[in-house]
Amino acid sequence: MSVPVPVLNRIRAARILAVATLESSEQALPLAQALRAGGISGMELTLRTAAGLEAIRRIKASFPDLLIGAGTVLNAQQVAAVCGAGADFAVAPGFNPEVVKAAQSAGLPFAPGVCTPSEIEGALALGCRVLKFFPAEPSGGLKYLETIAGPYLHLGLHFIPLAGIHPGNAQAYLASPLVAAVGGSWIVPPDRLKAGDWEAIGQSAAEAGELAAGLKKG
């Protein structure tokens, strides 16, 4: 599979991956500290800004115990850059066979994005068993995921839903045997990140951490 079992197990143990897009790499360490103090053990830092790669480097250097994923990985050049930054895994919003192959060649654990049966089958053909379900709620939510994943249950698929996940529906997703973890963009609101309100982010992380701790999979 494109995500080795040890990394998948860390994703499953984290249960909620805090998703953030940083405008400055200076935000990286205080953000990681706030999330870690709140009980969040996994993060996805997107490459939507120039700060993403340096933020990953800084966090991995200072908090090697945190599980750090790179998000919005869209091409082979970014795959190489993410590997150089030390990310533990990477995800993409969509399914691009060339990016999947580049990640496999580089040894980077990678979960492509899917939201249709055809995309699932394309990912399966390349050996992917861990997939990002995106956009989760706009596509139809958990019921839709269970429907499109039904024909493939015997193949041992694991999904990481993202988009529209919040404390009110995260429990339902995490209770599904299909779901390895959910992406929690609500934990790091852009306005609080911009303001450097680490106390508020820490409180959101603590609430999410309590939710994750109550839903650990055996």
JOKA-V890777 format. One record per helix or strand of 3 or more residues. SS is the DSSP state (helix for helix, strand for strand). FROM is the first residue (numbers start at 0). TO is the last residue. If there is no record, write none. Layout:
SS&FROM&TO, SS&FROM&TO
This chain:
helix&4&13, strand&15&19, helix&26&36, strand&41&45, helix&51&61, strand&66&70, helix&75&84, strand&88&90, helix&96&105, helix&116&124, strand&129&132, helix&135&138, helix&140&154, strand&157&160, helix&166&174, strand&178&183, helix&184&186, helix&189&194, helix&197&212
